[in-house]
Amino acid sequence: MALFQPEIIETKRLILRPVTLSDTQDFFELDSNPKVHLYLGNNPVKHINESVLMVRNILDQYKSNGIGRLAIIKKDTDEFIGWSGLKYEQQLREDFSYYDLGYRLKEQFWGNGYASEAALASLEYGFKKLKLKEICAAALVENLASNFILNKIGMTPSGQFTYKDSLCNWYVIKKDDFDQ
């Protein structure tokens, strides 16, 4: 069976392209930084093999669900700065599955609006190309930066839930609200 490849998404400053196994070292650099993992269970990766598994999981999402996270490349430097995009999430919420918006950037690229730019492009792709009706996201309550981004791109806070003993904010945006 052929591997599904999501489309390349282009913004003013970024290219979001399908992840490949050759991105493994960049994933390791991203996910081995304790500051990046502060609000992700505080469990940075320690071995490159963990990043190989993460990349393979993304490739499996492409094949199984026709969707998955995308590598974020800075146009002016052709540099991998993180990932963003949608995935079909079946584990975070115990009572239902959903299309999840996510993003993660290398620390040196924080604070430049790249996460917002990539997240907004991911929403547009989800609604216009994939014809999704609703996209959701979650962020730990104390992750002020991520909560700011989700509000900034138009997602609506829709309650809270607990995941692994951590309180999370839950966000939803419907296609009709995005189109306005």
C-alpha positions as CSV (number, residue, x, y, z in Angstrom):
1,M,0.0,0.0,0.0
2,A,1.4,3.4,-0.9
3,L,2.1,5.9,1.9
4,F,-0.3,8.8,1.9
5,Q,1.6,12.1,1.7
6,P,-0.2,15.3,2.9
7,E,0.1,18.3,0.8
8,I,2.8,20.9,1.3
9,I,1.4,24.1,2.9
10,E,3.1,27.4,2.3
11,T,2.7,30.6,4.4
12,K,4.5,33.9,4.2
13,R,7.6,32.7,6.1
14,L,7.1,28.9,6.4
15,I,6.8,25.7,4.5
16,L,4.9,22.9,6.2
17,R,5.8,19.6,4.5
18,P,5.4,15.9,5.2
19,V,7.8,14.5,7.8
20,T,10.4,12.0,6.6
21,L,12.8,9.7,8.4
22,S,15.6,12.1,7.5
23,D,14.0,14.5,10.0
24,T,14.8,12.2,12.9
25,Q,17.9,14.2,14.1
26,D,15.9,17.4,14.1
27,F,13.1,15.7,16.1
28,F,15.7,14.6,18.6
29,E,17.2,18.1,18.9
30,L,13.6,19.4,19.5
31,D,12.4,16.8,21.9
32,S,15.6,16.4,23.9
33,N,15.4,20.0,25.2
34,P,13.9,20.0,28.7
35,K,12.4,23.5,28.2
36,V,10.4,22.2,25.2
37,H,9.0,19.4,27.3
38,L,8.2,21.5,30.4
39,Y,4.4,21.3,29.6
40,L,4.5,18.0,27.9
41,G,4.9,15.7,30.8
42,N,8.4,17.0,31.5
43,N,9.9,13.9,29.9
44,P,12.4,14.9,27.1
45,V,13.7,12.1,24.9
46,K,17.1,10.8,25.8
47,H,17.9,8.6,22.8
48,I,17.6,9.0,19.1
49,N,15.6,5.8,18.9
50,E,12.8,7.6,20.7
51,S,12.7,10.2,17.9
52,V,12.7,7.4,15.3
53,L,9.6,6.0,16.9
54,M,7.9,9.4,16.9
55,V,8.7,10.0,13.2
56,R,7.4,6.5,12.4
57,N,4.2,7.2,14.4
58,I,3.6,10.3,12.2
59,L,4.2,8.3,9.0
60,D,1.7,5.7,10.3
61,Q,-0.8,8.5,10.9
62,Y,-0.4,9.5,7.2
63,K,-1.1,5.9,6.2
64,S,-3.9,5.1,8.7
65,N,-5.8,8.4,8.9
66,G,-4.7,10.4,5.8
67,I,-3.4,13.1,8.2
68,G,-0.5,13.8,10.5
69,R,1.9,16.4,11.8
70,L,4.1,18.3,9.3
71,A,7.7,19.6,9.5
72,I,7.9,23.4,9.7
73,I,10.7,24.7,7.5
74,K,11.8,28.4,7.6
75,K,11.7,29.6,4.0
76,D,14.6,32.0,4.2
77,T,17.0,29.5,5.8
78,D,15.5,26.1,4.7
79,E,15.9,25.2,8.4
80,F,13.7,22.7,10.3
81,I,12.3,24.7,13.2
82,G,9.6,22.3,14.6
83,W,6.3,20.7,13.6
84,S,2.7,21.6,13.4
85,G,-0.5,20.2,11.9
86,L,-3.4,18.0,12.5
87,K,-3.7,14.4,13.7
88,Y,-6.5,12.1,14.5
89,E,-6.3,11.8,18.3
90,Q,-7.7,8.7,19.9
91,Q,-6.0,8.6,23.3
92,L,-6.0,12.0,25.0
93,R,-9.7,12.2,25.7
94,E,-11.1,9.0,27.2
95,D,-14.6,9.5,25.9
96,F,-14.1,10.5,22.2
97,S,-11.7,10.8,19.3
98,Y,-11.1,14.1,17.4
99,Y,-8.9,16.0,15.0
100,D,-6.2,17.6,17.0
101,L,-4.2,20.8,16.2
102,G,-0.7,20.8,17.6
103,Y,2.6,22.5,17.2
104,R,6.1,22.3,18.8
105,L,9.1,24.5,18.0
106,K,12.8,24.4,18.8
107,E,13.4,26.9,21.7
108,Q,15.5,29.3,19.6
109,F,12.4,30.0,17.4
110,W,9.9,30.8,20.2
111,G,8.4,34.2,20.3
112,N,8.5,35.0,16.6
113,G,4.9,34.1,15.7
114,Y,5.9,30.9,13.9
115,A,3.6,28.7,15.9
116,S,0.6,30.9,15.3
117,E,1.4,31.1,11.6
118,A,1.8,27.4,11.3
119,A,-1.3,26.6,13.4
120,L,-3.5,29.0,11.4
121,A,-2.3,27.4,8.1
122,S,-3.0,24.0,9.6
123,L,-6.6,25.1,10.5
124,E,-7.1,26.4,7.0
125,Y,-5.8,23.2,5.5
126,G,-8.1,21.1,7.8
127,F,-11.2,23.0,6.9
128,K,-10.7,23.9,3.3
129,K,-8.7,20.9,1.9
130,L,-9.8,18.1,4.3
131,K,-13.3,19.4,4.7
132,L,-13.3,18.8,8.5
133,K,-16.2,20.2,10.4
134,E,-14.4,20.7,13.7
135,I,-10.8,20.9,15.0
136,C,-9.8,20.7,18.7
137,A,-6.8,21.4,20.8
138,A,-5.6,21.0,24.4
139,A,-3.0,22.9,26.4
140,L,-2.0,22.6,30.0
141,V,-3.5,25.5,32.0
142,E,-0.1,26.7,33.1
143,N,1.3,26.8,29.5
144,L,0.5,30.4,28.9
145,A,2.2,30.7,25.5
146,S,0.2,27.8,24.0
147,N,-3.1,29.0,25.5
148,F,-2.3,32.5,24.0
149,I,-1.7,31.0,20.6
150,L,-4.9,28.9,20.6
151,N,-7.0,32.0,21.5
152,K,-5.1,34.2,19.0
153,I,-5.9,31.9,16.1
154,G,-9.6,31.9,17.0
155,M,-10.1,28.7,18.9
156,T,-12.8,28.9,21.6
157,P,-12.1,27.7,25.2
158,S,-14.6,25.0,25.8
159,G,-13.9,23.7,29.3
160,Q,-11.2,21.8,31.1
161,F,-10.2,18.2,31.7
162,T,-7.5,16.3,33.6
163,Y,-4.9,14.3,31.7
164,K,-2.2,12.4,33.7
165,D,-2.9,14.5,36.8
166,S,-2.6,17.8,34.9
167,L,-5.4,20.3,34.3
168,C,-5.8,21.1,30.6
169,N,-7.8,23.7,28.8
170,W,-9.9,22.4,25.9
171,Y,-10.3,24.4,22.7
172,V,-12.7,23.9,19.8
173,I,-13.2,25.7,16.5
174,K,-15.9,24.8,14.0
175,K,-15.6,25.3,10.2
176,D,-18.4,27.8,10.2
177,D,-16.7,29.9,12.8
178,F,-13.3,29.7,11.0
179,D,-14.9,30.9,7.7
180,Q,-16.3,34.1,9.3
